[in-house]
């Protein structure tokens, strides 16, 4: 979808914008300054992985979110823990490409990684939640809700105290769930923790799934759900994700969607509206059925050299806003099969 402006329109808009930029700030209420990416009842958000090409402290990320007009976020665990004072590590050295790796080098690498993991575990199981509460307030004061925190490593390899830490962070941030990669082993292990904390686990997929991939994981508990990546699903299955969204959305099992536009047959990521993922139909479905889970933008297509991640996420937000307008243009491709 594109919006076409005449030269006269453009001059008019830029003149109005210039006038606003010098207007006294007191003419706006505090709420007017806050982002709002809920369009006709559909909450559009973003995963902060989308800004990986830019400085990515929690403060940086909040600035990007406000610039993009986004009011809901899936926050990666790294920046949140960094804000709370987590120790930082450099990756242990590893031989360059093409160089032979000896058994001694492998052992040294594993030992260094294990040492880092133990130091991180010690920090996680002793840190106060005060800094996470401060982070929540900082985001909320700016008009952004931390809907999800992503802890990819949460699972059977963690001791119970560290798993509980992850859930306590989610609760302190005001998040409804934690996202991690899909795994039946993880589902079985995490189900009792999710039930106890009443925080949902959202299982994220790449292209390895099919229509029945969530059935077994969901059998272990009611707080197990999906962080459904619709672009990866289309690329991996050549099928519409809409029946999956309806099946599990109606059952309350969808924590969030990741929206991106990919081509079928494991094709590339494309700017919104240029791939085979039926983003328009998905957003209209969410609007029609009044689904309250967010559709989170995940920027994975190549950012043009003349642009940056903030500018590209803004384009994605605009696509969603236009699609969800009262009289939307025809959405792109692939309906339910």
Residue pairs with C-beta under 8 A, 6 or more apart in sequence:
1 273
1 319
1 322
1 323
1 329
3 318
3 322
5 13
31 143
33 143
34 71
34 142
34 143
35 65
35 66
35 68
35 69
35 70
35 71
35 142
35 143
35 144
36 69
36 71
36 143
37 43
37 44
37 45
37 68
37 69
37 70
37 71
37 72
37 317
37 320
37 321
38 44
38 71
38 72
39 320
39 321
39 324
39 325
40 287
40 324
40 325
40 326
41 287
41 290
42 283
42 286
42 287
42 291
42 295
42 320
42 324
43 71
43 72
43 147
43 292
43 293
43 294
43 295
44 70
44 72
44 294
44 295
44 296
44 297
44 317
44 320
44 321
45 70
45 71
45 72
45 73
45 74
45 147
45 256
45 294
45 295
45 296
45 297
46 65
46 68
46 70
46 73
46 74
46 296
46 297
46 298
46 299
46 313
46 316
47 73
47 74
47 76
47 150
47 258
47 296
47 297
47 298
48 56
48 61
48 73
48 74
48 75
48 76
48 79
49 76
49 150
49 298
50 297
50 298
50 299
50 300
50 309
50 313
51 60
51 61
51 64
51 299
51 309
51 310
51 313
52 309
53 303
53 308
53 309
54 60
54 64
54 308
54 309
54 310
56 76
56 78
56 79
57 79
57 82
57 83
58 75
58 79
58 80
58 82
58 83
58 135
58 138
59 83
59 138
61 73
61 75
61 79
62 138
62 139
62 142
62 144
64 309
64 310
64 313
65 71
65 73
65 142
65 144
66 142
66 143
66 144
67 310
67 314
68 310
68 313
68 314
68 317
69 314
69 317
70 144
70 313
70 317
71 143
71 144
71 145
72 144
72 145
72 147
72 294
72 296
73 139
73 144
73 145
73 146
73 147
73 148
73 296
74 147
74 148
74 149
74 150
74 179
74 227
74 256
74 294
74 296
75 146
75 148
75 149
75 150
75 173
75 175
76 150
77 149
77 150
77 151
77 152
77 166
77 169
80 132
80 135
80 149
80 169
80 173
81 124
81 169
82 88
83 131
83 132
83 135
84 127
84 131
84 132
84 135
85 123
85 127
85 131
86 120
86 123
86 124
86 127
87 119
87 120
87 123
89 116
89 119
89 120
92 108
92 109
92 112
92 113
92 116
93 109
94 101
94 105
94 109
95 101
95 105
121 158
121 159
121 162
124 162
124 165
125 159
125 161
125 162
125 165
127 165
129 168
129 169
129 172
132 169
132 172
132 173
133 172
135 146
135 173
136 146
136 172
136 173
136 174
139 145
139 146
140 174
145 174
146 173
146 174
146 175
147 175
147 176
147 177
147 256
147 294
148 175
148 176
148 177
148 178
148 179
148 202
148 227
148 255
148 256
148 296
149 166
149 169
149 170
149 173
149 175
149 178
149 179
150 178
150 179
150 180
151 166
151 169
151 178
151 179
151 180
152 179
152 180
152 181
153 180
154 163
154 166
154 178
154 180
154 186
154 190
154 201
155 180
155 183
155 185
155 186
155 189
155 190
156 185
156 186
156 189
158 166
163 190
163 193
164 193
164 197
166 178
167 178
167 193
167 194
167 196
167 197
167 199
168 197
170 177
170 178
170 197
170 199
171 197
171 199
175 199
176 199
176 200
176 255
177 199
177 200
177 201
177 202
177 225
177 227
177 255
177 256
178 199
178 200
178 201
178 202
179 201
179 202
179 203
179 204
179 227
179 255
179 256
180 186
180 201
180 202
180 203
180 204
181 203
181 204
181 206
182 203
182 204
182 205
182 209
182 213
182 214
182 217
183 203
183 217
184 216
184 217
186 201
186 203
186 217
187 201
187 203
187 216
187 217
187 218
187 219
187 220
187 221
187 224
188 220
190 201
190 221
190 224
191 220
191 221
191 223
191 224
192 221
194 200
194 201
194 221
194 223
194 224
195 221
195 222
195 223
198 223
199 223
200 223
200 224
200 225
200 255
201 223
201 224
201 225
201 255
202 225
202 226
202 227
202 255
202 256
203 214
203 217
203 224
203 225
203 226
203 227
204 226
204 227
204 229
204 258
205 213
205 226
205 227
205 228
205 229
205 232
205 233
206 229
206 232
206 236
207 232
207 233
207 235
207 236
207 237
207 266
208 236
209 232
209 233
209 236
209 237
210 237
211 237
211 239
211 243
211 244
214 226
214 248
214 253
217 224
218 224
218 225
218 253
224 253
225 248
225 252
225 253
225 254
225 255
226 248
226 253
226 254
226 255
227 255
227 256
227 257
227 258
228 241
228 244
228 245
228 248
228 254
228 256
228 257
228 258
229 257
229 258
229 260
229 298
230 241
230 245
230 257
230 258
230 259
230 260
230 277
230 279
230 282
231 258
231 259
231 260
231 261
231 262
231 269
231 275
231 277
231 298
231 300
232 258
232 260
232 262
233 239
233 241
233 244
234 240
234 241
234 262
234 264
234 275
234 276
234 277
234 278
234 334
235 262
235 263
235 264
235 265
235 266
235 267
236 266
238 264
238 265
239 337
240 278
240 334
240 335
240 336
240 337
241 277
241 278
241 282
242 278
242 281
242 282
242 285
242 335
242 336
243 336
243 337
245 254
245 257
245 282
245 285
245 286
245 291
246 285
246 289
248 254
249 289
249 291
249 293
250 289
254 291
254 293
255 293
256 293
256 294
256 295
256 296
257 282
257 293
257 294
257 295
257 296
258 296
258 298
259 272
259 277
259 279
259 282
259 283
259 295
259 296
259 297
259 298
259 316
259 320
260 269
260 272
260 275
260 277
260 297
260 298
260 299
260 300
260 301
261 269
261 270
261 271
261 272
261 273
261 274
261 275
261 276
261 277
261 279
261 301
261 332
262 268
262 269
262 270
262 275
262 276
262 277
263 270
263 275
263 276
264 276
267 275
267 276
268 275
268 301
269 275
269 300
269 301
269 302
270 301
271 301
271 312
271 315
272 279
272 315
272 316
272 319
272 320
273 279
273 280
273 319
273 332
275 332
276 333
276 334
277 332
277 333
277 334
278 331
278 332
278 333
278 334
278 335
279 319
279 320
279 323
279 331
279 332
280 323
280 328
280 330
280 331
280 332
281 331
281 332
281 334
281 335
281 336
282 295
283 295
283 320
283 323
283 324
283 331
284 323
284 324
284 328
284 331
285 291
286 295
287 324
295 320
297 313
297 316
297 317
297 320
299 309
299 312
299 313
299 316
301 312
303 309
303 312
304 312
322 328
322 329
323 329
323 331
